[in-house]
Amino acid sequence: MSATSGFLLKALIIMMLLQLPLYASDSGHAPDTIPVPNIQIWNIDSHIYKKLPKGAIYDRTSPQIPRDLLDLIEFIREWYPRLREQLWTDETLKTDAKIDIFLRHKDENDPEALAHTTSTDSLIIYDGYLKGLKHKSGGLIIHELTHLLQSRYRQEGFRRPIWISEALADYQRFTSFEAFTFEMYLKRTSEAIKHKNIEKHFIDKTCVVYDEDNPCPTFWEEGYSYSYQPIHTAGMLVMIEHRFPGTVKKIHRRMHDSVKDSFDFFNKEFSDYLYSETGKGLQQNWCEYLAYVDNKTEEEVLQDCLPKVGWLWRWLQ
Ligand SMILES: [Zn+2]
């Protein structure tokens, strides 16, 4: 064995013992120039754009492209690089070069769906959203573009929580694009609790198997995992981001790295990660967010959400 390979082998063993990642970490810094993707729109079977021949492809140079679709292209050309910069990872994404958008009438399996990202990182937009497109704010598109940036981990739902992907997408939508303040998030969650029966919706969607020993978790306990209405978890992320700026970007990168470097990152690992970044785990951060929703003062929030483990809790009992 040569001196060089001996050194490399020892370095490798030390890295494995210390559980250091074997891959170089991302630089974490976006370059000065962010790519602007080419955007192509394919009319598959939209009823809104009936006059566009099925299968026809349009880009921003096509003379026949309807005005609202041209505006959509320009909107994505403006916002994709902004979001890419905010959620930068060094790895090149397919959508850095090209984004295909398919216009469809509706999703047969989910007729209420307005848009989806596909497993091949294309974007499907349904007539439910295309109707009156020029009056739409674009918030939904921001949510979907964030999903395209999550390409590495979005497909790994069984080992990477979907609810984190959804909450990050709503965070970008409401904080970066719709300029929501923390109070606006609190109001949305408060309304969902008081007037929109979210507790029942949460249990209907999430409580599949339960018995006396395994009672259903309530929205108050595990509502952060409610991926059908991710705005509430996005609100929790805003609270964390106010206290520890940069955490949202770090969560995105951690999700990305968990796939790149093959480690599990589910609720427990996410909670441990939050603890290492904020000194509080997932349950406690969620409790504190809901205490703010409940109009508690900062002091009361901290009091209400003392971790119910450890000597301090036992001593307080
Ligand atoms: Zn989504």
Residues whose N, C-alpha, C, O or C-beta is under 5 A from the ligand:
A	BS01	ZN	E166 A169
